[in-house]
Amino acid sequence: MLRHALAAVTANPSSTSRTRAASSSVGDIAPARARATPLSRAASFLQGGRVKVRTNALPAPAPRGRSAAPVTRALFGKKPASSPASTNVSVPITELTETCRRAIKTYGYDDVETQILLDVMMYAQLRGNNQGIIKVTTKGIARDPAWAPIAIDHETQLSACLNGNKNAGMVVIHKAMDTAIEKAKTHGFGICGTNNTSTSTGALGYYAQKIAEEGLIAMVFAGSPEFVAPNGAIQPIFGTNPIGVGIPTAGKPVVLDMATSAYSFFGLLEARTAGKKIPHGVAIDSAGKITEDPNAAIDGGAIVGFDGGYKSSNLALMVELLAGPLVGAAVTDKMAAKNWGNLVVAIDPKLLGQGEFERRAKMVTDRVKAAKRQPDVDEILLPGERGDGVAARARASGVIDVESNLWAGLQELASQWQGGVMPPVYGASVAGGAATAARGRKKSRDEWSMATKLVHPAAHVHDPFDSTNPPLYQTATFGQPSATENGPYDYTRSGNPTRDLLEKEMAALEGADGAFAFSSGMSALMCVTRLVKTGERIVTGDDIYGGTSRLLAQVVPKVGIEVVNVDMNDLDAVRRAIESGPTTMVMLESPTNPRLQITDIRRISEMAHAKGALVCVDNSMMAPVFAKPLELGADISMTSATKFISGQSDVTGGILAVKGEQLGKDIYFHQNAEGLHLGPFDCWLALRGIKTMALRMERQQENAMKMARWLEAHPAVTYVNYPGLESNKGHGLHKSQASGTGSILSFATDDVNLSKIVVEKTELFKITVSFGNTSSLISLPCFMSHASIPAEVRAARGLPDDLVRISAGIEDADDLIADLEEAFEEAMSATGWHSKNGGGRVHGDDGSSDLTDAAARREDELLRRIAALEAQLEGLHDVKSPPR
């Protein structure tokens, strides 16, 4: 960068000065002769038209005395000279995510593809990386009309090369990532190349982090069209050619995501959309001079290497070779060929005999972090930490700043998606083009949405009548071929075709190597404890289901097994509990029951595995519809079939889904030996319930979110536990390990009697234990599901007696809220809440909903704090409270 700037000044100081003066605002940049270049061709390609030669001149101001003609600006394009540079707007992350999802849908992607694109782009957006949502509004993810399913050109045990067939780059490299991970986990090493993609792969840090989270070393290389000039050249030859590296450590992965260029092409587009200049020294114009005008760089210029010299240029060449010839991608005129490549490598450190690699890697990073700092440096940051910090702060605040033109463009695009009917594939003709493209691609089962998988299970049994529903084998015994031969089934305790269907279905949904159906969730968990021997230790949480607590506190210790309860949100305490004794099993929940705390399944699994312990996650609240603990590192996932699988509270059952053949054999041995199996009829009922599980859970989740927001604003409620609320501590972590927030919530009132009356006065909520029913349920956990936990233990664990738990059903949300409101009114009146809280009222004189005086005081206090924070930001010290 400095070398290029110095060369420009030395060669022609006066011209450089003129360039800088002219660059004082984008609107003042002088016109230049237009010519087609790789960058201008890319810009035209992204706008969806044929390659057009364009001028980088902006509209001239109108002559004096005459009004300027109105200028219409495209969704992405040059900003009129008369328009000021746009500003940022603060957007709730949830709103940005949903708007982006709808905008992506306009390009014709299915739900799975949309989620991949959304995850990768939001990863970048939250970190301030310009590989984010700018790609949506600039058509950087536009689907090629000639796309076809991803195909395997070549494959061995350790390697594969995928033909992207014009699919979205992010979707293709995501498939390559999964392939490399699978091969590395099986054989210690996996390498997967891709070719024939024509859209961006997004932030490589996303893929490197995903691989590193699996305990594997990641290297990711991505090619792109000709945007970057080699050192000493003015013609773009290289792509931006980013490199991603992920290193697993005993802490969190260290992730490097670095482009070999000084700037990205989408950064140029983002600046042009905003009408802003680009940083000095990142690009040159057609004459090879440093420019701050994104138009001059796009129309005839080029981006330069990150250091403006030979080091970045040499590194870019290495990526060009690895993500080009090695993977079968185009090597000349990549934009015209619409074919650029990627390379993903995953390595298991154990391949080199380094079983303690992660611990030793952390020793290295700890040394770096602890190095003596310069006087003005507060912290030495590892690769990825700065971006992770930005993302964490954004998640904590619940909002993110987005460039206003970009946000407006995204909203405009999202408004075109009405849902239900898929819009035409981008680039296809209106008459039949989209339909033809859709017919040309047949989805695999892996690409189906969860709702489709539930209705159309992979497992089948032979049925001569091909009934719509699975056959019920309600029998204890089966006839055998002869006196000396055994058929596939003999005794239902050991196996039954109906149970096999349920177990195979759950294994497929959980991504497990096997699944086993038990007579209850507790019998399933009891079987898990059978894997622990006398003298060994189980580490578990301090906020767990009452039945689990009873099992671990009163039953398991009888056989000489030590049980340690620990706050699972305190990772240091968890680590100490695991490492300080003979731990062989960690049993956890996320969200926890009933305080809905979020547990970091990935991190705790890493800790447990470093000790050689197994991890069992009670996934009953999320079920595989919303979460898959095995994908996060757990060894066993337990789901209560009584809850969402059944959905009707007419089954008592539990499912264990496991990773690993030997673990499956161990679980089956105890299931069979102790007769813990689920009966055929209950299995049949569970299979029936599975078909509607997604439909029910989505509606229940919607109702829970509405009730949680209503409760959060209620003056008599002190706090609400629900991971869907941005105010909840674990909101960001939960979002990173689950696709939904579920339908269970809890709240406190600081008054046991008030809570009791609320529970008893509701009409639409059934007072009962359990959750997941189609009907809404309500309870006081300390007196019901968690009554077996001694009062002093509950108090020590922060489980108050006034806590109310709600399981949202599928009723109309407005009816449920109205029912709660009436119950609260009666409870507040009966307990004298109004007089205790300043005579506040719940309703205004006109009967409309109104905040109480207490709530008003709470709002005033919030306003005062906001004013204080704003004053601090402005450097003010004498802050007064807002008027009341």
Protein Blocks (a to p, Z undefined) as FASTA:
>chain_A
ZZmmmmmmmmommlmmmmmmmmmpmklpccddddddfklmmmmmmnopacddddfbdcdd
ddehiacddddddfbdcddfklccdddddddfklmmmmmmmmmmmnopafklmmmmmmmm
mmmmmnopakbmmlmmnopmbccfkbccdddfbdcfkbccddfklpafklmmmmmmmmmm
mmmmmnopacdddehiabdebjfklmmmmmmmnopacddddddddfbccehiabdfbdfk
iaddddddfkbccdddddfbfbdfklmmmmmmnopacdehiaccfkopacfbfklmmnop
acddfkopaklmmmmmmmmmmmmmmnopafbhkllnopacdddddddfklnopaklmmmm
mmmmmmmmmpccdfklmbdcdehklmmmmmmmmmmnopacddfklmmmmmmmmmmpgghi
acddehiafehmlmmmmmmpccdfklpcfklmmmmcfbdcddfklpabdcddddfbdcdf
blkbccfbfbfklocfklmmmmmmmmmmnopabdcddfbfklmmmmmmmmpcehiacddd
fbdcfklmmmmmmmmmmnopacddddfklmmlmmmmmmmpccfbdcddddddfklpacdf
klmmmmmmmnopacdddfklnommlocfklnopabdcddfklmmnonopaccdddddehj
klmmmmmmmmmmnopaccfklmmmmmmmmmmmmmmmmmmmmmmmmmmmmmmmpmklmbdc
dfkbmklmklmmmmmmccbebjadcddehiaklmmmmmmmpmklccdedehiabdcdddf
klmmmmmpcfklmmmnopafklccddddfbdfklmmmmmmmmmmmmmmmnommmmnoopa
fbdfkopacddfklmmmmmmmmmmmmmmmmmmnopabdcdddZZ
